[in-house]
Amino acid sequence: MAALYDDKGKYFTPVIPKTPIPVIIQMATHRIEGNIHIRPDERIKDEIDRSEPFLPVTEAVIYNPDGTIFASTHFIVLNRTQINWILPVDEMINQT
């Protein structure tokens, strides 16, 4: 893809399409439910393994250890080293 420049010389990069995937993320003390975004034809693991230090999550609900809602936000970034596990909601077998 060719780079695009406007009349003032501003550089534009192509937008990479991504698909939102609903997930549950367990951190050390909080659970987060939201969407991570992956590129077409890639797996969640591919997104997790990227070298960037933070994982963006959209439409996030953050839960306290007792299950009460701590906060809700349209966007949050998580330090990848602090994530204990990620569960794709669509792959859950027993939903209670």
trRosetta pair geometry for C-beta under 8 A, 3 or more apart (Angstrom, degrees):
i j d omega theta_ij theta_ji phi_ij phi_ji
1 14 4.7 -5 136 -35 160 147
3 11 6.0 -26 180 -153 121 95
3 12 7.2 147 -174 66 70 57
3 13 7.1 -34 -125 -99 83 55
4 11 7.5 124 77 -162 52 47
4 12 4.2 -29 75 61 102 110
5 9 5.8 -19 -172 -142 118 35
5 10 6.6 150 -154 69 64 41
5 11 5.9 -27 -98 -96 79 52
5 12 7.1 -174 -82 13 28 84
6 9 7.2 -47 68 21 66 17
6 10 4.7 5 32 48 108 97
6 12 7.2 80 -32 -25 89 114
16 39 6.2 -42 162 -109 115 106
17 39 7.4 100 85 -140 60 64
17 40 6.3 24 92 -24 105 109
18 37 3.8 64 136 164 134 107
18 38 6.0 154 -159 72 93 19
18 39 5.7 -55 -105 -82 78 45
18 40 7.8 -141 -114 -30 34 63
19 37 6.7 159 71 -153 30 68
19 38 5.8 -28 57 63 85 76
19 39 7.9 78 12 -174 83 6
19 40 6.6 95 -20 -81 112 63
20 35 3.9 -2 -168 -176 106 138
20 36 7.5 148 -150 76 58 26
20 37 5.4 -36 -91 -94 57 80
20 58 6.7 -72 -122 58 122 123
20 59 8.0 47 -163 23 143 123
21 35 6.2 137 60 -155 36 75
21 36 5.6 -25 59 64 95 76
21 37 7.2 162 11 -97 79 27
21 38 5.9 20 -12 4 127 110
21 44 6.2 -123 98 -88 162 105
21 88 6.0 -48 166 -129 115 103
21 90 7.5 -89 -160 10 85 120
22 33 7.5 11 -172 -177 90 85
22 34 7.5 -145 -139 131 61 19
22 35 5.6 -44 -88 -92 49 76
22 88 7.2 95 83 -164 60 62
22 89 4.1 -35 111 27 107 132
22 90 6.7 112 58 -29 98 87
23 33 7.4 -168 95 -144 45 52
23 34 6.9 -18 59 70 78 54
23 35 7.0 116 15 -122 83 27
23 36 5.5 3 11 4 137 102
23 44 7.3 127 -87 -135 136 139
23 57 7.9 -103 61 -128 111 110
23 86 5.3 -6 -178 -173 135 96
23 87 6.3 147 -162 75 76 45
23 88 5.5 -47 -101 -101 83 45
23 89 6.2 -142 -94 -19 24 83
24 31 6.4 -8 -174 -177 96 105
24 32 7.3 154 -160 82 48 48
24 33 5.3 -19 -104 -98 72 79
24 86 7.3 158 80 -157 48 48
24 87 4.6 -10 56 58 98 102
24 89 6.4 105 -22 -72 89 83
25 31 7.1 154 80 -163 50 55
25 32 4.4 -16 60 62 103 99
25 33 7.6 -178 19 -78 73 31
25 34 7.4 -30 7 37 115 91
25 57 7.0 -95 1 -94 149 150
25 78 6.8 -133 145 -35 156 175
25 83 6.0 -61 -169 -135 107 106
25 85 7.5 -177 -149 93 48 47
25 86 5.1 -10 -104 -106 77 79
25 87 7.9 -164 -72 23 36 68
26 31 5.5 -23 -105 -108 65 79
26 83 7.4 101 74 -166 54 64
26 84 4.4 -55 102 63 100 112
26 85 4.9 19 40 50 112 83
26 86 7.8 -148 20 -71 71 38
26 87 7.9 49 -16 -6 98 101
27 30 4.9 8 54 59 118 75
27 31 7.2 -163 22 -83 77 28
27 32 6.6 54 -17 -10 108 106
27 78 7.1 -133 -86 -149 119 125
27 82 5.6 15 -147 140 95 101
27 83 6.4 -57 -98 -106 65 48
27 84 6.5 146 -134 0 13 95
28 82 6.1 -71 -18 -169 102 92
28 84 6.8 135 -74 -43 44 113
29 65 5.9 -64 -175 -57 75 108
30 62 5.4 4 171 -173 137 94
30 63 6.2 154 -166 72 79 53
30 64 6.6 -45 -113 -108 87 28
30 65 7.1 -89 -89 -53 48 64
30 70 6.4 -52 -129 8 129 151
31 62 7.7 152 81 -158 44 48
31 63 4.5 -14 63 56 92 113
32 57 6.4 49 145 139 135 168
32 60 5.4 -16 -170 -160 107 109
32 61 7.1 157 -155 77 56 45
32 62 5.3 -18 -102 -103 84 68
32 63 7.3 -166 -77 16 34 77
32 76 7.4 -118 -147 75 143 143
32 78 7.2 -152 32 -73 163 140
33 60 7.1 147 78 -151 43 55
33 61 4.9 -9 59 55 94 97
33 63 7.4 46 -4 -18 97 112
33 89 7.7 65 -150 -70 100 125
34 57 4.3 86 92 169 139 107
34 58 6.0 170 173 76 112 34
34 59 5.2 159 -145 83 84 63
34 60 3.5 -32 -69 -93 144 66
34 61 6.7 166 -62 14 84 59
34 76 7.4 174 -20 38 174 107
35 57 6.6 144 67 -163 43 65
35 58 4.8 -28 63 63 103 88
35 59 5.4 44 7 45 105 106
35 60 8.0 -119 24 -65 59 67
36 44 6.9 88 80 -138 133 94
36 47 6.1 141 148 123 124 151
36 55 6.5 -27 -122 172 121 109
36 56 7.3 129 -134 85 70 62
36 57 5.8 -44 -80 -104 72 73
36 86 7.5 -3 -8 -158 146 141
37 47 7.5 166 86 -130 43 148
37 56 6.9 -18 24 87 105 109
37 58 7.1 43 -38 4 109 118
38 42 5.1 -143 173 83 107 103
38 43 7.2 -92 -161 122 153 12
38 44 6.1 -98 -66 -92 144 48
38 46 6.9 94 -149 70 113 103
38 47 4.7 -103 -103 -47 89 132
39 42 4.5 56 66 9 87 131
39 46 7.5 -78 42 109 100 131
39 47 7.6 163 6 -78 78 95
42 46 4.1 -105 -175 69 108 150
42 47 6.6 113 126 -44 127 83
43 46 4.8 113 55 -5 71 98
43 47 7.6 -136 100 2 48 82
44 47 5.7 -56 -159 36 40 110
44 48 6.3 38 147 -19 71 107
44 86 6.6 -154 160 113 133 133
44 88 6.0 -144 -44 -63 155 116
45 48 5.5 -55 -143 39 35 112
45 49 6.0 30 159 -19 68 111
46 49 6.0 -60 -143 39 26 108
46 50 7.5 51 151 -48 57 84
47 50 6.2 -28 -166 -12 36 113
47 55 7.5 88 144 -135 98 104
48 55 7.0 -3 -115 -100 61 136
48 80 7.0 142 -163 -144 69 115
48 83 7.8 -118 -142 84 111 154
48 86 6.7 -156 -85 20 134 148
52 55 7.7 135 94 -73 106 49
52 80 7.6 122 96 -25 66 135
53 79 6.5 -23 157 -139 90 72
53 80 6.2 -146 -175 18 40 105
53 81 7.6 -27 -159 -11 83 100
54 77 4.1 26 168 169 130 116
54 78 6.4 146 -159 68 75 34
54 79 6.1 -45 -102 -93 73 42
54 80 6.6 -156 -108 -24 18 86
55 77 6.7 153 70 -160 37 66
55 78 4.8 -24 59 61 94 93
55 79 8.0 -10 15 86 83 3
55 80 5.3 106 -28 -81 103 85
55 83 7.0 17 19 -45 145 143
56 75 6.9 -25 -163 -158 98 91
56 76 7.7 151 -154 85 53 39
56 77 5.2 -35 -94 -101 59 81
57 60 4.8 71 121 -74 113 122
57 75 7.5 148 82 -152 51 44
57 76 5.2 -18 63 66 98 86
57 77 7.3 160 16 -100 75 29
57 78 6.1 37 -9 -11 120 111
58 74 6.3 -11 -158 169 79 59
58 75 5.6 -16 -109 -95 70 67
59 74 6.2 -1 -76 -136 50 51
60 72 6.9 175 95 -151 57 51
60 73 5.4 -5 60 60 98 82
60 74 7.8 76 21 156 76 3
60 75 7.4 88 7 -129 110 8
60 76 4.8 -56 33 18 158 120
61 69 6.1 -59 -174 -130 101 107
61 71 7.8 -175 -152 96 46 44
61 72 5.0 -13 -107 -105 71 87
62 69 7.2 96 74 -163 54 65
62 70 4.5 -59 107 63 99 109
62 71 4.8 11 45 55 117 80
62 72 7.3 -160 17 -76 75 38
62 73 7.7 20 -12 10 108 99
62 76 7.5 74 -56 -36 118 171
63 67 5.9 -16 -176 -144 123 32
63 68 6.9 147 -156 75 75 29
63 69 6.1 -54 -103 -102 64 45
63 70 6.3 146 -140 0 10 93
64 67 6.9 -39 72 31 77 19
64 68 4.9 0 37 61 119 82
64 69 7.5 35 -1 95 87 3
64 70 4.9 126 -52 -60 80 101
69 72 6.7 -8 -176 -44 127 93
73 76 5.3 96 79 -47 133 100
78 82 6.7 -124 175 68 91 108
78 83 6.2 79 137 -65 130 104
79 82 4.4 64 81 6 101 113
79 83 7.7 -168 93 -25 56 80
80 83 5.9 -43 -158 9 43 116
83 86 6.4 2 175 -47 130 96
87 91 7.2 -138 -179 70 73 101
87 92 6.6 62 158 -78 117 92
88 91 4.4 60 80 13 104 111
88 92 7.7 -149 96 -32 57 72
89 92 5.8 -29 -162 -10 42 116
92 95 5.1 83 120 -71 132 92
